[in-house]
Amino acid sequence: MAVPKRKTSRANTRTRRSRWKAQAPDLVPIIVDGERKLVPRKLIRHFQEDRR
């Protein structure tokens, strides 16, 4: 495992962490019971199985 040579300052650590951003899921329009809904791409199969 890699070991840092020096302690990272608090300012550097917090700046690095603050740059990470969550991304909104990719929404896809599907038709469920005659209604058009926006659903995350990963959940399309789930919504299609509920209709059966």
MDAnalysis code that builds the backbone (N, CA, C; Angstrom):
import MDAnalysis as mda
import numpy as np

u = mda.Universe.empty(156, n_residues=52, atom_resindex=np.repeat(np.arange(52), 3), trajectory=True)
u.add_TopologyAttr("name", ["N", "CA", "C"] * 52)
u.add_TopologyAttr("resid", np.arange(1, 53))
u.add_TopologyAttr("resname", ["MET", "ALA", "VAL", "PRO", "LYS", "ARG", "LYS", "THR", "SER", "ARG", "ALA", "ASN", "THR", "ARG", "THR", "ARG", "ARG", "SER", "ARG", "TRP", "LYS", "ALA", "GLN", "ALA", "PRO", "ASP", "LEU", "VAL", "PRO", "ILE", "ILE", "VAL", "ASP", "GLY", "GLU", "ARG", "LYS", "LEU", "VAL", "PRO", "ARG", "LYS", "LEU", "ILE", "ARG", "HIS", "PHE", "GLN", "GLU", "ASP", "ARG", "ARG"])
u.atoms.positions = np.array([
    [0.848, -1.188, 0.000],
    [0.000, 0.000, 0.000],
    [0.888, 1.243, 0.000],
    [0.484, 2.260, -0.744],
    [1.265, 3.488, -0.827],
    [1.157, 4.279, 0.474],
    [2.264, 4.837, 0.889],
    [2.308, 5.622, 2.121],
    [2.743, 7.031, 1.773],
    [1.981, 8.061, 2.183],
    [2.396, 9.435, 1.868],
    [3.664, 9.825, 2.621],
    [4.508, 10.624, 1.985],
    [5.766, 11.026, 2.622],
    [5.534, 12.095, 3.686],
    [4.472, 12.891, 3.487],
    [4.192, 13.968, 4.442],
    [2.713, 13.994, 4.770],
    [2.405, 14.613, 5.889],
    [1.010, 14.785, 6.270],
    [0.378, 15.831, 5.346],
    [-0.806, 15.525, 4.835],
    [-1.521, 16.480, 3.981],
    [-2.207, 17.509, 4.867],
    [-2.072, 18.763, 4.495],
    [-2.675, 19.816, 5.308],
    [-4.197, 19.727, 5.273],
    [-4.829, 20.294, 6.263],
    [-6.287, 20.261, 6.353],
    [-6.917, 20.971, 5.161],
    [-6.334, 22.085, 4.735],
    [-6.876, 22.848, 3.612],
    [-6.827, 22.013, 2.325],
    [-5.710, 21.333, 2.096],
    [-5.591, 20.506, 0.889],
    [-6.581, 19.345, 0.909],
    [-6.729, 18.731, 2.057],
    [-7.649, 17.603, 2.171],
    [-9.079, 18.045, 1.890],
    [-9.478, 19.140, 2.468],
    [-10.858, 19.614, 2.294],
    [-11.102, 20.099, 0.868],
    [-10.102, 20.689, 0.245],
    [-10.293, 21.124, -1.146],
    [-10.468, 19.915, -2.043],
    [-9.684, 18.884, -1.826],
    [-9.786, 17.681, -2.641],
    [-11.163, 17.045, -2.471],
    [-11.638, 16.973, -1.251],
    [-12.937, 16.353, -0.994],
    [-14.085, 17.176, -1.569],
    [-13.956, 18.491, -1.549],
    [-15.059, 19.340, -1.996],
    [-15.220, 19.334, -3.507],
    [-14.227, 18.867, -4.242],
    [-14.337, 18.836, -5.700],
    [-15.195, 17.683, -6.185],
    [-15.392, 16.673, -5.359],
    [-16.195, 15.523, -5.759],
    [-17.660, 15.945, -5.814],
    [-18.323, 15.613, -6.894],
    [-19.724, 15.979, -7.039],
    [-20.523, 14.740, -7.456],
    [-21.684, 14.582, -6.886],
    [-22.583, 13.505, -7.301],
    [-23.264, 13.918, -8.596],
    [-23.485, 12.959, -9.480],
    [-24.150, 13.263, -10.737],
    [-25.601, 12.802, -10.679],
    [-26.462, 13.599, -11.270],
    [-27.880, 13.232, -11.317],
    [-28.035, 12.025, -12.232],
    [-28.930, 11.093, -11.902],
    [-29.101, 9.912, -12.751],
    [-29.676, 10.283, -14.116],
    [-29.311, 9.501, -15.103],
    [-29.787, 9.701, -16.467],
    [-31.243, 9.250, -16.541],
    [-32.175, 10.181, -16.752],
    [-33.603, 9.856, -16.761],
    [-34.075, 9.538, -18.180],
    [-34.877, 8.491, -18.296],
    [-35.378, 8.030, -19.584],
    [-36.901, 8.014, -19.528],
    [-37.564, 8.548, -20.549],
    [-39.032, 8.513, -20.540],
    [-39.550, 7.119, -20.895],
    [-40.470, 6.587, -20.076],
    [-41.144, 5.326, -20.390],
    [-42.634, 5.501, -20.128],
    [-43.434, 4.618, -20.679],
    [-44.888, 4.709, -20.500],
    [-45.339, 3.599, -19.556],
    [-45.923, 3.991, -18.415],
    [-46.420, 3.044, -17.419],
    [-47.909, 3.313, -17.225],
    [-48.731, 2.329, -17.517],
    [-50.197, 2.449, -17.386],
    [-50.736, 3.671, -18.130],
    [-50.222, 3.917, -19.324],
    [-50.689, 5.036, -20.139],
    [-50.105, 6.382, -19.739],
    [-49.276, 6.422, -18.702],
    [-48.644, 7.671, -18.268],
    [-47.182, 7.672, -18.674],
    [-46.718, 8.833, -19.107],
    [-45.303, 8.982, -19.452],
    [-44.553, 9.403, -18.194],
    [-43.547, 8.600, -17.796],
    [-42.786, 8.899, -16.593],
    [-41.299, 8.936, -16.906],
    [-40.583, 9.754, -16.174],
    [-39.130, 9.786, -16.284],
    [-38.552, 8.895, -15.198],
    [-37.749, 7.921, -15.618],
    [-37.228, 6.902, -14.711],
    [-35.726, 6.778, -14.928],
    [-34.945, 6.580, -13.855],
    [-33.514, 6.325, -14.053],
    [-33.311, 5.087, -14.929],
    [-32.279, 5.128, -15.760],
    [-32.031, 4.056, -16.721],
    [-31.920, 2.683, -16.057],
    [-31.335, 2.642, -14.858],
    [-31.148, 1.368, -14.165],
    [-32.471, 0.734, -13.744],
    [-33.523, 1.546, -13.578],
    [-34.787, 1.036, -13.044],
    [-35.834, 0.730, -14.107],
    [-35.477, 0.842, -15.382],
    [-36.458, 0.587, -16.440],
    [-37.015, -0.823, -16.320],
    [-36.151, -1.808, -16.129],
    [-36.581, -3.202, -16.047],
    [-37.542, -3.406, -14.873],
    [-37.282, -2.740, -13.771],
    [-38.138, -2.864, -12.584],
    [-39.561, -2.397, -12.894],
    [-39.676, -1.262, -13.574],
    [-41.005, -0.736, -13.891],
    [-41.716, -1.608, -14.918],
    [-40.976, -2.203, -15.832],
    [-41.597, -3.065, -16.845],
    [-42.087, -4.365, -16.207],
    [-41.400, -4.884, -15.191],
    [-41.812, -6.120, -14.528],
    [-43.077, -5.911, -13.692],
    [-43.253, -4.713, -13.117],
    [-44.432, -4.437, -12.298],
    [-45.721, -4.508, -13.125],
    [-45.632, -4.195, -14.401],
    [-46.829, -4.156, -15.251],
    [-47.310, -5.558, -15.589],
    [-46.438, -6.541, -15.557],
    [-46.833, -7.913, -15.935],
    [-47.660, -8.596, -14.895],
])
